[in-house]
Amino acid sequence: MPTQSPTTRVSPFDAFFANRKLLILDGALATELERRGANLNDPLWSAKLLIEQPELIRQVHLDYFLAGADVATTASYQATFESFARRGFDHAAAAALMADSVRLAVQARDAFWSEPANRVGRIRPLVAASVGPYGAMLADGSEYKGHYGLTEEQLMDFHRPRLQVLLQTGADLLACETIPCLAEARALARLLAEFPGASAWISFSCRDGLHNSQGERLADCVAALERYAQVLAVGVNCTAPQYIDSLVEQAQAQTRKPVLVYPNSGEQYDATHKQWHGNPSASHFAEQARGWHARGARLIGGCCRTSPEDIAAIHRWASAVI
């Protein structure tokens, strides 16, 4: 398989890292939409609003840019041909909705950047097209278990059609996220070679401070991805924040690529009653983020139950000290 030294590929992150040591990701999309009144009790999750309330998605993206995010991650995590087909959408209609997910983020970014005041001290933000795992399409929690029983080739076949659509939409890169196992991460990394101009980050869901959701050592997963030049960053998302210190250290020891983290808020989810419990604060999340950066994380944001307030808190300390 052809490979390329990571140092020879132009990265959309280069402009950021040439000026500072931290790139700020956005926070949660789905739980933020719910906080604003959206009903996402649906197998399509946030992708449901691509059909029903696209303007709300655009507004959340804009609010994250205003809070200080350098990257918007699109509402395509759960957007697959299989999921849309179950709702009666044919291939063309599903592809159009996937493209809409990027269009909304690009429109929010362009609206943000059109205001001269927003440009002060900022670099033009990026749009990352979210690629959720195979388990997300199943809508049964498999992205936190793995053990799909599929080969890498079968996983490549699953992801290929969506990548073909998302890579034609104007996104700056792909966000392959909440990946529970090395087999799926490697399938995505291999698949990128079919799209020579494409680049991505790959982010694992993890069950503790050493292992991904399937139980493989994160260090081994990160080491296995080192050869793939189109994978620009590696890390962890949708994981309890208390595990991030250890996971960053595990990843940092195995890669020359930037390490990214965007964990959950720290609240606990009650799957029986479909409720979150806990009372995290933006200042506490930002203080934790300071520690993750000190351990080597260069891209930091938030996942479930984080908000623009969390991203604004990270932006404040990052602007002061980095």
CORFENUR-V504853 format. One record per residue. N is the residue number from 1. PSI is psi in degrees with one decimal (NA if undefined). OMEGA is omega in whole degrees, -180 to 180 (* if undefined). D_LAST is the distance of its C-alpha to the last C-alpha in whole Angstrom. Layout:
# CORFENUR-V504853
N:PSI:OMEGA:D_LAST ; N:PSI:OMEGA:D_LAST
This chain:
# CORFENUR-V504853
1:131.6:-179:39 ; 2:138.7:176:37 ; 3:167.8:-177:33 ; 4:141.5:178:31 ; 5:132.9:-179:28 ; 6:-23.4:-177:25 ; 7:-12.7:-176:23 ; 8:-9.2:-178:26 ; 9:131.4:176:25 ; 10:127.7:-177:23 ; 11:141.1:174:21 ; 12:-13.2:178:20 ; 13:-14.9:-171:16 ; 14:-42.3:-178:16 ; 15:-33.8:179:15 ; 16:-49.6:-175:12 ; 17:-17.5:175:11 ; 18:-21.1:-176:12 ; 19:-25.0:-179:10 ; 20:172.3:-170:6 ; 21:-1.7:-177:6 ; 22:134.7:172:7 ; 23:126.8:-174:10 ; 24:119.8:176:12 ; 25:169.6:176:15 ; 26:-173.1:178:18 ; 27:-157.2:-177:20 ; 28:143.9:172:24 ; 29:-57.1:-174:26 ; 30:-50.6:-177:30 ; 31:-26.0:174:29 ; 32:-37.8:175:28 ; 33:-41.1:177:31 ; 34:-40.2:180:33 ; 35:-26.5:180:31 ; 36:12.4:172:32 ; 37:-3.0:-179:36 ; 38:142.6:175:36 ; 39:107.2:-178:39 ; 40:22.5:177:37 ; 41:76.3:-170:40 ; 42:144.9:178:41 ; 43:-23.8:179:40 ; 44:-15.9:179:38 ; 45:-129.7:-176:36 ; 46:-26.6:179:33 ; 47:-18.7:176:35 ; 48:-34.0:-177:38 ; 49:-12.3:170:36 ; 50:-28.0:178:36 ; 51:-42.8:-167:40 ; 52:-40.1:-174:40 ; 53:61.3:-178:37 ; 54:-31.4:-179:35 ; 55:-31.2:178:34 ; 56:-38.3:176:32 ; 57:-46.7:180:30 ; 58:-41.3:-178:29 ; 59:-40.6:178:28 ; 60:-44.0:176:26 ; 61:-46.1:-179:24 ; 62:-41.6:-179:24 ; 63:-34.0:176:23 ; 64:-39.7:176:20 ; 65:-43.5:180:19 ; 66:-30.5:179:19 ; 67:-18.3:179:17 ; 68:4.5:-179:14 ; 69:139.3:175:15 ; 70:-9.2:-177:15 ; 71:135.2:168:18 ; 72:132.5:177:21 ; 73:126.0:-167:23 ; 74:168.9:-178:27 ; 75:40.0:-178:30 ; 76:7.6:-178:32 ; 77:-46.5:-177:31 ; 78:6.5:-175:35 ; 79:96.9:178:36 ; 80:158.9:178:38 ; 81:-37.1:-179:42 ; 82:-44.0:-178:44 ; 83:-43.0:179:42 ; 84:-34.3:178:43 ; 85:-36.2:178:46 ; 86:-18.9:177:47 ; 87:6.8:175:47 ; 88:10.0:180:49 ; 89:131.1:178:47 ; 90:-179.3:-173:48 ; 91:-45.8:-178:46 ; 92:-42.0:-180:45 ; 93:-39.7:178:44 ; 94:-42.5:179:42 ; 95:-37.9:179:40 ; 96:-39.0:178:40 ; 97:-39.6:176:38 ; 98:-44.0:178:36 ; 99:-35.5:178:35 ; 100:-35.7:-179:35 ; 101:-39.0:177:32 ; 102:-41.7:-179:30 ; 103:-41.5:-180:32 ; 104:-42.0:179:30 ; 105:-39.7:178:27 ; 106:-42.1:178:27 ; 107:-41.6:178:29 ; 108:-43.6:179:26 ; 109:-45.6:-178:23 ; 110:-36.6:176:26 ; 111:-42.6:177:27 ; 112:-45.9:-173:23 ; 113:-17.7:-179:22 ; 114:-16.2:179:26 ; 115:115.2:-177:24 ; 116:-35.3:-179:23 ; 117:-29.9:-179:21 ; 118:-16.7:-176:19 ; 119:-14.2:-175:18 ; 120:119.5:179:16 ; 121:10.8:-177:12 ; 122:159.0:171:13 ; 123:143.8:-177:15 ; 124:121.9:-175:18 ; 125:164.5:-179:18 ; 126:161.7:173:20 ; 127:121.8:178:23 ; 128:121.3:180:23 ; 129:117.1:-176:27 ; 130:132.1:174:28 ; 131:99.5:178:30 ; 132:163.8:-177:31 ; 133:166.0:175:33 ; 134:-39.6:-178:37 ; 135:-29.2:178:37 ; 136:-37.3:178:36 ; 137:-34.4:179:39 ; 138:-24.6:178:41 ; 139:36.9:179:40 ; 140:17.6:179:41 ; 141:9.7:-177:37 ; 142:-20.5:178:38 ; 143:-9.0:177:34 ; 144:13.4:178:34 ; 145:-39.9:-174:37 ; 146:-144.5:179:37 ; 147:50.8:-178:40 ; 148:-29.3:-173:41 ; 149:21.3:179:44 ; 150:152.7:176:43 ; 151:166.4:176:43 ; 152:-38.5:180:40 ; 153:-39.8:178:42 ; 154:-37.8:177:43 ; 155:-37.0:175:40 ; 156:-41.9:179:39 ; 157:-36.7:179:42 ; 158:-45.0:-174:41 ; 159:-25.0:-172:37 ; 160:-50.8:-176:38 ; 161:-38.5:180:40 ; 162:-41.6:177:37 ; 163:-38.6:179:35 ; 164:-38.8:179:37 ; 165:-50.9:-174:37 ; 166:-31.8:-178:33 ; 167:-3.3:176:32 ; 168:10.0:-169:35 ; 169:-7.9:-178:33 ; 170:6.8:173:30 ; 171:149.6:-180:27 ; 172:-29.4:179:24 ; 173:175.2:176:25 ; 174:144.1:173:26 ; 175:93.9:179:25 ; 176:105.2:-164:27 ; 177:159.6:-180:26 ; 178:39.7:-178:28 ; 179:124.2:-172:30 ; 180:-11.9:-171:32 ; 181:157.1:-179:33 ; 182:-37.1:-178:33 ; 183:-43.7:180:36 ; 184:-38.3:177:35 ; 185:-42.6:-180:31 ; 186:-35.5:177:33 ; 187:-43.4:179:36 ; 188:-42.2:179:33 ; 189:-42.1:177:31 ; 190:-39.0:-178:35 ; 191:-31.7:180:35 ; 192:-29.8:-180:33 ; 193:-21.8:177:35 ; 194:-9.7:-180:37 ; 195:80.5:-168:35 ; 196:-28.1:-180:34 ; 197:-3.2:-174:31 ; 198:154.2:172:29 ; 199:161.5:-174:26 ; 200:160.6:160:25 ; 201:155.1:176:23 ; 202:126.1:-174:25 ; 203:129.9:-176:24 ; 204:147.2:163:26 ; 205:139.6:-174:28 ; 206:149.1:-176:28 ; 207:-13.6:177:30 ; 208:-164.8:-176:29 ; 209:2.6:-179:26 ; 210:-25.1:-166:28 ; 211:147.3:171:30 ; 212:179.8:-174:30 ; 213:-29.0:178:32 ; 214:-15.8:178:35 ; 215:5.2:177:35 ; 216:150.5:179:34 ; 217:129.0:179:31 ; 218:-37.6:180:28 ; 219:-41.0:179:27 ; 220:-37.8:180:30 ; 221:-44.9:-180:29 ; 222:-43.2:179:26 ; 223:-37.2:-179:28 ; 224:-24.0:-179:31 ; 225:-4.7:-174:28 ; 226:-31.6:-175:27 ; 227:-15.2:-173:30 ; 228:103.6:-175:29 ; 229:-28.0:-179:27 ; 230:-12.8:171:27 ; 231:106.1:-171:25 ; 232:-23.9:-180:22 ; 233:154.5:180:20 ; 234:152.3:180:21 ; 235:-143.2:-168:21 ; 236:140.3:170:22 ; 237:172.9:177:23 ; 238:47.1:-174:25 ; 239:148.2:180:25 ; 240:135.0:-175:25 ; 241:-24.2:-179:22 ; 242:-14.3:180:23 ; 243:-8.0:-169:24 ; 244:-38.4:179:20 ; 245:-51.2:-179:19 ; 246:-42.8:-177:22 ; 247:-38.1:177:22 ; 248:-43.7:180:19 ; 249:-39.1:178:20 ; 250:-45.3:-179:23 ; 251:-44.3:-176:22 ; 252:-32.9:-178:19 ; 253:-12.0:-172:22 ; 254:3.7:-174:24 ; 255:153.9:168:22 ; 256:-6.0:179:20 ; 257:154.7:173:19 ; 258:141.1:178:16 ; 259:132.1:179:17 ; 260:148.2:176:16 ; 261:134.2:169:17 ; 262:84.8:-176:19 ; 263:173.6:174:21 ; 264:172.4:-174:23 ; 265:-25.1:-173:23 ; 266:-10.0:174:25 ; 267:158.3:180:28 ; 268:138.0:-178:31 ; 269:127.8:175:34 ; 270:101.1:-175:37 ; 271:-26.9:-179:39 ; 272:-47.4:-178:42 ; 273:0.3:179:42 ; 274:52.3:180:39 ; 275:150.2:175:37 ; 276:144.7:180:33 ; 277:141.0:180:33 ; 278:169.5:-177:30 ; 279:66.7:-180:28 ; 280:159.6:178:25 ; 281:152.0:179:22 ; 282:-38.2:-178:19 ; 283:-37.2:179:17 ; 284:-41.8:179:18 ; 285:-42.2:180:17 ; 286:-36.9:178:14 ; 287:-39.0:174:14 ; 288:-41.8:180:15 ; 289:-36.3:177:13 ; 290:-40.4:178:10 ; 291:-38.5:178:13 ; 292:-38.4:178:14 ; 293:-40.4:180:10 ; 294:-28.8:179:11 ; 295:-6.1:174:14 ; 296:-4.3:179:13 ; 297:132.3:-178:13 ; 298:-11.9:172:11 ; 299:122.3:-174:13 ; 300:134.1:174:13 ; 301:-152.5:-178:16 ; 302:158.9:177:19 ; 303:-137.3:-169:23 ; 304:130.6:175:26 ; 305:5.1:169:26 ; 306:166.6:-168:22 ; 307:173.4:173:22 ; 308:-30.4:178:20 ; 309:-38.6:177:19 ; 310:-43.3:-179:17 ; 311:-38.5:177:15 ; 312:-38.4:179:15 ; 313:-40.0:176:14 ; 314:-43.2:-180:11 ; 315:-37.0:-178:10 ; 316:-49.1:-179:10 ; 317:-33.4:179:8 ; 318:-39.7:179:5 ; 319:-28.2:-176:6 ; 320:-30.9:-169:6 ; 321:-12.4:-174:4 ; 322:NA:*:0
